[in-house]
Amino acid sequence: MSAVDIVPTLKRRSYETSRVDEKSPERDSVDEEKLDSEHLDGDSEQIIEKAADVAIQIISTDDDPSLPVLTFRSVFLGIGLSAFGAVLGTIYTFKPQNASVSQLFCLIIAYVLGTAMHTVLPSHGLWRYLNPGPFNIKEHTAIVIMSSTASSVAVAMEVIAALDLFYDIRLNAAVAIFQIFASQMIGYGIAGLLRNLLVYPTYAFYPNYISVVTLLQSLHFGGLLNHKKRRYFWIVFTAIFFWEWIPQYPFPLLTAISVICLISNGRSTFVRNLFGAGSSNEGIGLLSFSTSWTLITQGSPLVWPWQTQVNSYIGMALGYIVLTSCYYANIFNGRDLVFMSTSLFGNDGAVYNQSQVLTPDNKLDPTKLSEVGLPRFTTTYAISQLAYNLSLGAAFVHVFLWHWKELEQAFGGLRFLKTSHEIDDPHYKEMQKYREVPQWWYLTLFVLSLSIGIGCSYATGNGTVLMPWWSIIVFTALSAFIAVFLGFITATTGFNISIKYAMQILAAFIHRGQAIPVMYANLYGNSTTFQTLALLQGNFLGQYTKLPPRWTFAAQMAGSIIGSIFNYTMMISIVNNNREVLQDPVGTRVWSGWIIQQYNSASVAMGALGTELFTHGKTYWLVPFAIFIGFFIPIPFWLAHRYLSRGSWLSRAVEYINTPIILLYIGYLPYSVNGMWWSCLVIGFASQFWARRRRPAWFKKYNYITSAALDGGSQVIMFIISFAVFGASGNAVNFPNWWGNPANLSVDRCAATDG
């Protein structure tokens, strides 16, 4: 039986098991047990052969159009959680911990508060307008979309903070807020035009969102099957909640367990570089295992399709070889620098002093540059940038070769601008009963927000033009074009391709010797693309939970407005009260400007010094040229797949290869901590390979619920201990030192520290 054949059956059974007759609970219990048994013995035993079939075999198409969306609960909780998420997300931006507000965290808190409001508030008389029945899935989805949109910190806020901290440019509050909001609305406009291509079809199933949708349905749909899922969810949630604090606080060795590091005990630099993984920028983590789900979830082992994971592990395996051999072979003249770092270094090996080579108007001073000399990257960071650009070039050709039919179907006759063409996705068909958001809404929003963004770039108050109008248009158009290709990869694999370095290098050649326009190129050329993808995924969430499209649109707009206001106000408070700390390269245990400093470093290296570092014949000329090399890498694999004998093991192996993912992961490791990847390999194999094939019934019922429970429980406890002991509230409380939390060694005992 094909995936298409089973859709009506799954839909009918899901609908039957989700209806609960309160007048006859005993009869329904018997019926539900029978239906549950039939479901497990029938279609649920079918193996999910194609990754996209997850969307139609696991997620129910059930819908109740009578459920209200605009209620007191959805408005009150939506605004409250949006403000909370925006403030917390902004605080995390200026913290030494690399933390963010999770969508699952918003989902769980909304569910707890929403069900509590239904229980506490009266429901009779006029109160029924405040409490119109049980907290439903559509209210819940609207709150999740709204709050998660607000809690995603706008890149515009980070760029504005960099202007304030490092260039002494302070924008007017209204200009800053409008710039933040407009930059996000540009992404909305683009996302709306791409819905027919990257939301409605079945192939656009966004693996990272499957666990969110299944959790929402399990929390709200009735029936014995979902009761079991809810009970299972809370058991796993509670277990990880009580476990996760152990590796995070008293026993950090459990975040990165390496037998080789334990034997070395910090005595070998080579061992640290290759096997170290417990501390930031320590090493690339060969054979290091983690028991911390906070780290493991970064690899999405329960969510990403097995093909995506295999390609990422192939890339990492190559990365172990490439990064280590290039460093010890002194490629890019970086052997005398540290193994891992994203900072700029001078000829003496110290951190590069950018103020010595810039004029008062933040442009390059050639005379000073001749005295100070050019900065240098670490070898691993240069290789990483090169690999990311190879991946970007390969992504374009990969999408053209492997998704030409979808591109032709969507763009032929400009069908992607229309809403009347046929799409056979069952979830999309269920949504036809609701009024769609017209394309002209998105076009109008795009034009208005682009105009506001251009106006804000000229309204600095001191005559400084942050980015010329023509450049904003060019980078926005380029971002929209790239979003199509990256959207295909994200929608089908759950994987994101980075274009940050490519945009910065392009801006460096367009705006030679100018630092600030490079930061804004990152905003309009890079951030707009990923804002577009984020909003497409919000539309996907609305479609699969059957939230009417206009309410999805309203929730995203409201979340962006609230997020823009609170992003700016919280940022100004933090910057004004902690200016010196945020400007310091190291920071303190309470505050750190490391995220904002990245924008500043890129603006100097690729803006002010782009010609001196990245043109042909210069030290890093291969970094931008790698994009063009990447164009050719997917071609041999596609030709082999096309002309090899179909069904042969070699043909299947070639078809399995995804060159953009492999290339990106070659340069993925020289950042932060890497203690989780071998754990991801084991868990991913057990879930997406073994359980999906050998235990399909369990996989369909519990795999994505397990992912949601582990994410939710670990992030809730991380939120608590961040404020309780990690210094998010202002005071850090260190756990006493012992063998599992050493004072003079990194947490995996692989590198000596100052203690």
Secondary structure in CASP SS format (residue, H / E / C, confidence):
PFRMAT SS
TARGET T0000
AUTHOR 0000-0000-0000
METHOD secondary structure of the structure
MODEL  1
M C 1.00
S C 1.00
A H 1.00
V H 1.00
D H 1.00
I H 1.00
V H 1.00
P H 1.00
T H 1.00
L H 1.00
K H 1.00
R H 1.00
R H 1.00
S H 1.00
Y H 1.00
E H 1.00
T H 1.00
S H 1.00
R C 1.00
V C 1.00
D C 1.00
E C 1.00
K C 1.00
S C 1.00
P H 1.00
E H 1.00
R H 1.00
D H 1.00
S H 1.00
V H 1.00
D H 1.00
E H 1.00
E H 1.00
K H 1.00
L H 1.00
D H 1.00
S H 1.00
E H 1.00
H H 1.00
L H 1.00
D H 1.00
G C 1.00
D H 1.00
S H 1.00
E H 1.00
Q C 1.00
I C 1.00
I C 1.00
E C 1.00
K C 1.00
A H 1.00
A H 1.00
D H 1.00
V H 1.00
A H 1.00
I H 1.00
Q H 1.00
I C 1.00
I C 1.00
S C 1.00
T C 1.00
D C 1.00
D C 1.00
D C 1.00
P C 1.00
S C 1.00
L C 1.00
P C 1.00
V C 1.00
L C 1.00
T C 1.00
F H 1.00
R H 1.00
S H 1.00
V H 1.00
F H 1.00
L H 1.00
G H 1.00
I H 1.00
G H 1.00
L H 1.00
S H 1.00
A H 1.00
F H 1.00
G H 1.00
A H 1.00
V H 1.00
L H 1.00
G H 1.00
T H 1.00
I H 1.00
Y H 1.00
T H 1.00
F C 1.00
K C 1.00
P C 1.00
Q C 1.00
N C 1.00
A C 1.00
S C 1.00
V C 1.00
S C 1.00
Q H 1.00
L H 1.00
F H 1.00
C H 1.00
L H 1.00
I H 1.00
I H 1.00
A H 1.00
Y H 1.00
V H 1.00
L H 1.00
G H 1.00
T H 1.00
A H 1.00
M H 1.00
H H 1.00
T H 1.00
V H 1.00
L C 1.00
P C 1.00
S C 1.00
H C 1.00
G H 1.00
L H 1.00
W H 1.00
R H 1.00
Y H 1.00
L C 1.00
N C 1.00
P C 1.00
G C 1.00
P C 1.00
F C 1.00
N C 1.00
I H 1.00
K H 1.00
E H 1.00
H H 1.00
T H 1.00
A H 1.00
I H 1.00
V H 1.00
I H 1.00
M H 1.00
S H 1.00
S H 1.00
T H 1.00
A H 1.00
S H 1.00
S C 1.00
V C 1.00
A C 1.00
V H 1.00
A H 1.00
M H 1.00
E H 1.00
V H 1.00
I H 1.00
A H 1.00
A H 1.00
L H 1.00
D H 1.00
L H 1.00
F H 1.00
Y C 1.00
D C 1.00
I C 1.00
R C 1.00
L C 1.00
N C 1.00
A H 1.00
A H 1.00
V H 1.00
A H 1.00
I H 1.00
F H 1.00
Q H 1.00
I H 1.00
F H 1.00
A H 1.00
S H 1.00
Q H 1.00
M H 1.00
I H 1.00
G H 1.00
Y H 1.00
G H 1.00
I H 1.00
A H 1.00
G H 1.00
L H 1.00
L C 1.00
R H 1.00
N H 1.00
L H 1.00
L H 1.00
V C 1.00
Y C 1.00
P C 1.00
T C 1.00
Y C 1.00
A C 1.00
F C 1.00
Y C 1.00
P H 1.00
N H 1.00
Y H 1.00
I H 1.00
S H 1.00
V H 1.00
V H 1.00
T H 1.00
L H 1.00
L H 1.00
Q H 1.00
S H 1.00
L H 1.00
H H 1.00
F C 1.00
G C 1.00
G C 1.00
L H 1.00
L H 1.00
N H 1.00
H H 1.00
K H 1.00
K H 1.00
R H 1.00
R H 1.00
Y H 1.00
F H 1.00
W H 1.00
I H 1.00
V H 1.00
F H 1.00
T H 1.00
A H 1.00
I H 1.00
F H 1.00
F H 1.00
W H 1.00
E H 1.00
W H 1.00
I H 1.00
P H 1.00
Q H 1.00
Y C 1.00
P C 1.00
F C 1.00
P H 1.00
L H 1.00
L H 1.00
T H 1.00
A C 1.00
I E 1.00
S C 1.00
V H 1.00
I H 1.00
C H 1.00
L H 1.00
I H 1.00
S H 1.00
N C 1.00
G C 1.00
R C 1.00
S C 1.00
T H 1.00
F H 1.00
V H 1.00
R H 1.00
N H 1.00
L H 1.00
F H 1.00
G C 1.00
A C 1.00
G C 1.00
S C 1.00
S C 1.00
N C 1.00
E C 1.00
G C 1.00
I C 1.00
G C 1.00
L C 1.00
L C 1.00
S C 1.00
F E 1.00
S C 1.00
T C 1.00
S C 1.00
W H 1.00
T H 1.00
L H 1.00
I H 1.00
T H 1.00
Q H 1.00
G H 1.00
S C 1.00
P C 1.00
L C 1.00
V C 1.00
W C 1.00
P C 1.00
W H 1.00
Q H 1.00
T H 1.00
Q H 1.00
V H 1.00
N H 1.00
S H 1.00
Y H 1.00
I H 1.00
G H 1.00
M H 1.00
A H 1.00
L H 1.00
G H 1.00
Y H 1.00
I H 1.00
V H 1.00
L H 1.00
T H 1.00
S H 1.00
C H 1.00
Y H 1.00
Y H 1.00
A C 1.00
N C 1.00
I H 1.00
F H 1.00
N H 1.00
G C 1.00
R C 1.00
D C 1.00
L C 1.00
V C 1.00
F C 1.00
M C 1.00
S C 1.00
T C 1.00
S C 1.00
L C 1.00
F E 1.00
G C 1.00
N C 1.00
D C 1.00
G C 1.00
A C 1.00
V E 1.00
Y C 1.00
N C 1.00
Q H 1.00
S H 1.00
Q H 1.00
V C 1.00
L E 1.00
T C 1.00
P C 1.00
D C 1.00
N C 1.00
K E 1.00
L E 1.00
D C 1.00
P H 1.00
T H 1.00
K H 1.00
L H 1.00
S H 1.00
E H 1.00
V H 1.00
G C 1.00
L C 1.00
P C 1.00
R E 1.00
F C 1.00
T C 1.00
T H 1.00
T H 1.00
Y H 1.00
A H 1.00
I H 1.00
S H 1.00
Q H 1.00
L H 1.00
A H 1.00
Y H 1.00
N H 1.00
L H 1.00
S H 1.00
L H 1.00
G H 1.00
A H 1.00
A H 1.00
F H 1.00
V H 1.00
H H 1.00
V H 1.00
F H 1.00
L H 1.00
W H 1.00
H C 1.00
W H 1.00
K H 1.00
E H 1.00
L H 1.00
E H 1.00
Q H 1.00
A H 1.00
F H 1.00
G H 1.00
G H 1.00
L H 1.00
R H 1.00
F H 1.00
L H 1.00
K C 1.00
T C 1.00
S C 1.00
H C 1.00
E C 1.00
I C 1.00
D C 1.00
D C 1.00
P H 1.00
H H 1.00
Y H 1.00
K H 1.00
E H 1.00
M H 1.00
Q H 1.00
K H 1.00
Y C 1.00
R C 1.00
E C 1.00
V C 1.00
P C 1.00
Q H 1.00
W H 1.00
W H 1.00
Y H 1.00
L H 1.00
T H 1.00
L H 1.00
F H 1.00
V H 1.00
L H 1.00
S H 1.00
L H 1.00
S H 1.00
I H 1.00
G H 1.00
I H 1.00
G H 1.00
C H 1.00
S H 1.00
Y H 1.00
A C 1.00
T C 1.00
G C 1.00
N C 1.00
G C 1.00
T C 1.00
V C 1.00
L C 1.00
M C 1.00
P C 1.00
W H 1.00
W H 1.00
S H 1.00
I H 1.00
I H 1.00
V H 1.00
F H 1.00
T H 1.00
A H 1.00
L H 1.00
S H 1.00
A H 1.00
F H 1.00
I H 1.00
A H 1.00
V H 1.00
F H 1.00
L H 1.00
G H 1.00
F H 1.00
I H 1.00
T H 1.00
A H 1.00
T H 1.00
T H 1.00
G C 1.00
F C 1.00
N C 1.00
I C 1.00
S C 1.00
I C 1.00
K H 1.00
Y H 1.00
A H 1.00
M H 1.00
Q H 1.00
I H 1.00
L H 1.00
A H 1.00
A H 1.00
F H 1.00
I H 1.00
H C 1.00
R C 1.00
G C 1.00
Q E 1.00
A C 1.00
I H 1.00
P H 1.00
V H 1.00
M H 1.00
Y H 1.00
A H 1.00
N H 1.00
L H 1.00
Y H 1.00
G H 1.00
N H 1.00
S H 1.00
T H 1.00
T H 1.00
F H 1.00
Q H 1.00
T H 1.00
L H 1.00
A H 1.00
L H 1.00
L H 1.00
Q H 1.00
G H 1.00
N H 1.00
F H 1.00
L H 1.00
G H 1.00
Q H 1.00
Y H 1.00
T C 1.00
K C 1.00
L C 1.00
P C 1.00
P H 1.00
R H 1.00
W H 1.00
T H 1.00
F H 1.00
A H 1.00
A H 1.00
Q H 1.00
M H 1.00
A H 1.00
G H 1.00
S H 1.00
I H 1.00
I H 1.00
G H 1.00
S H 1.00
I H 1.00
F H 1.00
N H 1.00
Y H 1.00
T H 1.00
M H 1.00
M H 1.00
I H 1.00
S H 1.00
I H 1.00
V H 1.00
N H 1.00
N H 1.00
N C 1.00
R H 1.00
E H 1.00
V H 1.00
L H 1.00
Q H 1.00
D C 1.00
P C 1.00
V C 1.00
G C 1.00
T C 1.00
R C 1.00
V C 1.00
W C 1.00
S C 1.00
G C 1.00
W H 1.00
I H 1.00
I H 1.00
Q H 1.00
Q H 1.00
Y H 1.00
N H 1.00
S H 1.00
A H 1.00
S H 1.00
V H 1.00
A H 1.00
M H 1.00
G H 1.00
A H 1.00
L C 1.00
G H 1.00
T H 1.00
E H 1.00
L H 1.00
F H 1.00
T C 1.00
H C 1.00
G C 1.00
K C 1.00
T C 1.00
Y C 1.00
W C 1.00
L H 1.00
V H 1.00
P H 1.00
F H 1.00
A H 1.00
I H 1.00
F H 1.00
I H 1.00
G H 1.00
F H 1.00
F H 1.00
I C 1.00
P H 1.00
I H 1.00
P H 1.00
F H 1.00
W H 1.00
L H 1.00
A H 1.00
H H 1.00
R H 1.00
Y H 1.00
L C 1.00
S C 1.00
R C 1.00
G C 1.00
S C 1.00
W H 1.00
L H 1.00
S H 1.00
R H 1.00
A H 1.00
V H 1.00
E H 1.00
Y H 1.00
I C 1.00
N C 1.00
T H 1.00
P H 1.00
I H 1.00
I H 1.00
L H 1.00
L H 1.00
Y H 1.00
I H 1.00
G C 1.00
Y C 1.00
L C 1.00
P C 1.00
Y C 1.00
S C 1.00
V C 1.00
N C 1.00
G C 1.00
M C 1.00
W H 1.00
W H 1.00
S H 1.00
C H 1.00
L H 1.00
V H 1.00
I H 1.00
G H 1.00
F H 1.00
A H 1.00
S H 1.00
Q H 1.00
F H 1.00
W H 1.00
A H 1.00
R H 1.00
R H 1.00
R H 1.00
R C 1.00
P H 1.00
A H 1.00
W H 1.00
F H 1.00
K H 1.00
K H 1.00
Y H 1.00
N H 1.00
Y H 1.00
I H 1.00
T H 1.00
S H 1.00
A H 1.00
A H 1.00
L H 1.00
D H 1.00
G H 1.00
G H 1.00
S H 1.00
Q H 1.00
V H 1.00
I H 1.00
M H 1.00
F H 1.00
I H 1.00
I H 1.00
S H 1.00
F H 1.00
A H 1.00
V C 1.00
F E 1.00
G C 1.00
A C 1.00
S C 1.00
G C 1.00
N C 1.00
A E 1.00
V C 1.00
N C 1.00
F C 1.00
P C 1.00
N C 1.00
W E 1.00
W C 1.00
G C 1.00
N E 1.00
P C 1.00
A C 1.00
N C 1.00
L E 1.00
S C 1.00
V C 1.00
D C 1.00
R C 1.00
C C 1.00
A C 1.00
A E 1.00
T C 1.00
D C 1.00
G C 1.00
END
